[in-house]
Amino acid sequence: MNGTNVVMNGGGASRTVLITGVSKGLGRALALEIAKRGHTVIGCSRTQDKLNSLQSELSSPSPSSSSTHPDSSSSSDKHLFMNVDVRSNSSVEELARVVMEKKGVPDIIVNSAGTINRNNRIWEVPVEEFETVIDTNVKGIANVLRHFIPLMIESKQGIIVNMSSGWGRSAAAQVAPYCASKWAVEGLTRSVAKELPSGMAIVALNPGVINTDMLASCFGSSAALYQAPEAWAPKAASMILNLTVADNGASLTV
């Protein structure tokens, strides 16, 4: 991408950013931060009431954000939020159709939707729970790539960020399904990077250790010792908005 498309700390050209899993945790914090910088957010999750809450919050920007970015739109139609289950290919297909109809091809896609198993040894993890982790964390990303990469190829540009984990590059007991899914994200990302045409890039991004519901599932009360999503989001947003084609195939960490 050329310099005119690079956003430094939220300034510069406005982007359209699609984020999955925006109802809570990292996805929600990232959506709020990117919108605050004047960019358009397309978000999806399976929780309609939380989508409504996020839409309402973004339709009423704070005085600080509007003064910092006077061109930011406060209208309710600037952003787009949809109830989507990324595990369902047909649900993601419908997302792509509506996005193209209402917003056009996203400049950046952040595959943030994810889940983790309850702490358990692999032979004690219920079948349904294992399948939910793989279906969300791996197949969910694949569904998004299947329907959006062809659109990005047509527009000859696009950046894709697949949320990985430190456990996608190492391992831990009790969370084998989650580790397996994030190792898969790393491998999937590197492979797809070799398939993309020039002008596009895909990266795996380890967000670091953040105090989310998923961390609390593993760490219990000690999860509170780590930074909140709201503290993480500004640095993550700057990193994501400044990615270029030179980053294609990289495994990055916020």
HELIX and SHEET records of a PDB file:
HELIX    1   1 GLY A    3  ASN A    5  5                                   3    
HELIX    2   2 GLY A   25  LYS A   36  1                                  12    
HELIX    3   3 GLN A   48  LEU A   58  1                                  11    
HELIX    4   4 PRO A   63  THR A   68  1                                   6    
HELIX    5   5 ASN A   89  LYS A  102  1                                  14    
HELIX    6   6 ILE A  122  GLU A  124  5                                   3    
HELIX    7   7 VAL A  127  ILE A  134  1                                   8    
HELIX    8   8 ASP A  135  LYS A  139  3                                   5    
HELIX    9   9 GLY A  140  SER A  155  1                                  16    
HELIX   10  10 GLY A  166  GLY A  168  5                                   3    
HELIX   11  11 ALA A  176  ALA A  193  1                                  18    
HELIX   12  12 ASP A  213  PHE A  219  1                                   7    
HELIX   13  13 GLY A  220  LEU A  225  5                                   6    
HELIX   14  14 PRO A  229  LEU A  241  1                                  13    
HELIX   15  15 VAL A  245  ASP A  247  5                                   3    
SHEET    1   A 7 LEU A  80  ASN A  83  0                                        
SHEET    2   A 7 THR A  40  SER A  45  1                                        
SHEET    3   A 7 THR A  16  THR A  20  1                                        
SHEET    4   A 7 ILE A 108  ASN A 111  1                                        
SHEET    5   A 7 GLY A 158  MET A 163  1                                        
SHEET    6   A 7 MET A 200  ASN A 206  1                                        
SHEET    7   A 7 SER A 251  THR A 253  1                                        
END                                                                             
